[in-house]
Amino acid sequence: MGEPVKIVHLARQMIRLAGLRPDVDVKIDFTGARPGEKLFEEIFHGAEAPVPTELDGILEATVRAGDLASLAEALDGVQKAGLALDVESGLAIIRQFVPEYGAG
């Protein structure tokens, strides 16, 4: 993914590329993280362990296999719950297939 870049350095560079001067022509405000905003991105989920590929340095997530008929039945159930405005039933079905849903 490359080297990390500080956003403030990127902002200053973009201002200069526009022919302006940082902190003179354009003020940079530091607002902090907003609710729900992440400072670090998880590339892989814990239940989908990374495995090597034939390309050096490239990993892929382990696929969680599922039964297509069961998934189709669950999606039908979510649709019916949605049409009935039954949020709890719909979420219960989703949690069966995505145990991590709502855990964070």
N, C-alpha and C positions, 0 to 999 in steps of 0.2 A: 504494500500500500504506500510505500515511500516514507520519507522522514516527516515527523510532525511539524506543523507550521503554526506559529503563534498568530492568532487572528489579528492582533494589533499590528504586527509586521506586514501582514497581507493588506490590511486597511491602508497603512501608510504608503505601501507600494502602489496600490490602486489610485490613491489620491495623487501621487507624483506622476503616474502614467497619464492622468487626466490633465496634467499641466498645472496642478495646484500645489500648495504647500500645506503639509499636515500641521495642525495646531495653529496655523496662521489663517489660511483660507477656509479650511474645513476643520471644525472641532470634532474630536473623537470622544464620545461619552462611553463610560464603562457602566453598564446597567446591572451586571451580575446575571446569574442564571435565573430563568423563569421557572415557575412551577412545572415539574415533570421533565425539565430539560436535563439531558445527560451530559456529564463531562467526558465520559469515556464510553465508547460503543462496544458492546459485546459482539464479536464476530460470529461466534458459535454458541449455541445453547448447550447447557450441560448434558442434556439427554441425547444430543446429536454430536458425539465426539468427532473431532477432525481426524481424517485419514489422508495419508499421502496419495497423490496422483502420479501419473507417469511424468509429469512436469516438475522439475526441481523447484521447491519453494512454494508450490501450489497445493493447498489442502482443500478437501471437500467435506461436507458434513455427512455423517452417517445417517442414512435415510431411515425414518421410522415407518416400517411397512404397515399397511392396514388392509382391511377387507373392503373391496369396492361396494359390495351389497350392503354391508353395515353402514358405510359412510353415506350411501344414497338414502338409506332408511333414516339415518340421523338428520340429514339435510331436509328431508321431507318433514320430519318432526319439528325442526327449527322453523320451517316455513309455516307449518300449521300453528305453532305457538305464536309466531309473529302476527299472523292474520287474526288470531284470537286475542292479541294484545296480552299474552301470557308470558311476560318477561322471564319470570323465575323458571318456568318449564324450559324455555328456549335456552337460557343460560346453563341449566343443569345438563342439557344434552351436549352443549358445546364443551362443558367441563369434562365430560366423559371422553371426548376425543382430544382435548387439549388440557391435560391436568394442570399445566402451569398457568392457565388463564385465570387472571384475578389473584394470583398468588403474590404478586408484587405490590 
